[in-house]
């Protein structure tokens, strides 16, 4: 065979190889298109680390959530990027630490009633990640991330909200179930919208809305007048069941294509208003009953997936936006022996572990090992990177990504994630914290959350709450910070997850390293927050 023939033969072989590779790629892409998993992300409000049976609760029964854990993976070291609702949701949706919101000024507390949307509509979001792959997307439940480009008074269509950041459909509570307006929103309109009876912010007289006894927890007075029919449709004790109905109906309409459901419950945020059929079913009052309703909600979604043959190709994630909150109402549960944050120190709003270490359960049959447990350090800020990896996407670098891809840990219980550190935010910027390996450093005294105020017993936190709940900490005595306590805090969570002993004075080099990490995140605006 001459050189010319050999070259021709090699060319033919090369062409055949390209055709075979192309054929395989097309088939692989087709297979992936068929197997794009549905995703149901259940984001619970204020559920503590010790609030469900599989994490140690005994005064409440959560068979549906426990079953989810037995069929999938539980994480023991999962966190919210913030111990507060709005910042936590910002981190989940954008993959950014909440200190980056608002052009670097950060979002630190619950968003005000009239706030504009705090997510830049040009940013990547988990909704957009799924939209990139032609998923149907929905946000059902609590939003609390604002509407519009300027202050929002709810009198106009709410186009700049969930629909502007990657969701095809929205139904839910616009802010929080303890704060007005006490109406439902569907897509960009208040449900029951009547232009002849407009809703008016700070108008008089305020529109009536149900109130509840002290043991249910505080519901703030309505700040809106008008929209009487819309207010009549709002029912605190039906919200959980209504949201579940909306979620199931939406899946039913979209089950013929890959779908992503962000199911953001109002359970178990105060006021604790379970549907009457759940009242009296727990051993720790209305708070426990509200958890029972939540468990039923999870069960209804899982039942629907099962009956409609969607279970095997659906990744279900269940977690919370922050730790449990201690208030006068939830003290009833504490007195009954229910420790909502388990053995952890602290509560919602604070930098101690009880404020941000949360339950995290993931189930994906045949992909995630059943009845498995992982101690990898993960966070809700990781979800954007993880969902991008799940859908085989390389995202454009049009905004900072603080999260990491945790898909390897989901698919392999032995996997070790490549995480250097994690930034954790309380209500007060001065208590910004960093986690690195076994070390947890808080850059100030106390938790940076609520402190006890006799005039406002609704919110109990800080040193007083530690003493009240029977916990111990070396910086605290008789419900107050000791005068000789160190200026900041360092804990070895590998040996002391309950944070009983502040090691600040014993490991100055570790303190120096942790402070240096925090300093890399500080802009001028963040320094102002840290000094608050």
BELVENKA-V533795 format. One record per pair of residues at least 12 apart in sequence whose C-alpha atoms are under 6 Angstrom apart, sorted by the first residue. I is the first residue (numbers start at 1). J is the second residue. If there is no record, write none. Layout:
i:j
I:J
I:J
This chain:
i:j
37:313
37:314
38:258
38:259
38:260
38:314
39:260
39:314
39:315
39:316
40:260
40:261
40:316
41:262
41:263
41:316
41:317
42:263
42:264
42:317
42:318
43:264
43:319
43:320
44:264
44:265
44:320
45:266
45:267
45:268
45:269
45:320
45:321
46:268
46:269
46:322
46:323
46:324
47:320
47:323
47:324
48:323
48:324
48:340
48:341
48:358
49:341
49:342
49:358
49:359
50:340
50:341
50:342
51:340
54:66
59:283
59:338
60:282
60:288
62:295
64:295
64:299
69:361
70:371
71:370
71:371
72:362
72:363
72:368
72:369
72:370
72:371
73:361
73:362
73:371
73:372
73:373
74:360
74:361
74:373
75:360
75:373
75:374
75:375
76:375
77:375
77:377
78:357
78:358
78:377
78:378
78:379
79:356
79:357
79:358
79:379
80:322
80:356
80:379
80:380
81:424
82:424
82:425
82:426
83:322
83:348
83:349
83:350
83:355
83:356
83:426
84:349
86:110
87:107
87:108
88:321
91:381
92:380
92:381
93:125
93:126
94:125
95:381
95:384
95:401
95:402
95:403
96:401
96:402
105:525
108:427
109:427
114:151
114:152
114:153
115:146
115:151
115:152
116:146
116:147
116:148
116:149
116:150
116:151
116:152
117:145
117:146
117:147
117:148
121:165
126:384
127:166
127:167
128:166
135:258
135:259
136:259
137:167
137:168
137:259
137:260
137:261
138:167
138:168
138:169
138:170
138:261
139:170
139:262
140:170
140:171
140:172
140:263
141:172
141:173
141:264
141:265
142:172
142:173
142:264
142:266
143:174
143:175
144:174
144:175
147:160
147:161
148:160
153:201
155:199
157:188
157:189
158:188
159:188
169:187
170:186
170:187
171:185
171:186
172:184
172:185
178:219
178:220
179:220
180:222
183:230
183:231
183:234
191:230
192:229
192:230
197:226
197:227
198:226
198:227
199:225
199:226
199:227
200:224
200:225
201:224
202:223
202:224
203:224
203:225
204:225
205:225
206:224
206:225
207:225
207:226
215:329
216:271
216:272
216:329
217:270
217:271
217:329
218:271
219:271
237:273
237:274
237:275
238:275
244:297
272:286
272:287
274:290
284:333
284:336
312:365
315:363
315:364
316:362
316:363
317:361
317:362
318:360
318:361
319:359
319:360
320:358
322:356
323:347
323:348
323:354
323:355
323:356
323:358
324:340
324:347
324:348
325:347
325:348
326:460
327:458
327:459
327:460
328:458
341:354
344:498
345:498
349:426
349:427
349:449
350:426
350:447
350:448
350:449
351:426
351:447
352:447
367:411
368:410
368:411
381:403
382:403
382:404
385:404
385:405
386:405
386:406
386:407
421:435
421:436
422:434
422:435
426:448
427:448
427:449
428:448
429:529
429:530
430:530
430:531
430:532
431:443
431:444
431:448
438:492
438:493
438:494
439:491
439:492
440:490
440:491
441:489
441:490
442:488
442:489
443:488
444:487
444:488
445:487
445:488
447:462
450:462
463:479
463:480
464:479
467:479
472:500
473:500
473:501
474:500
474:501
489:502
489:504
490:502
490:503
490:504
491:503
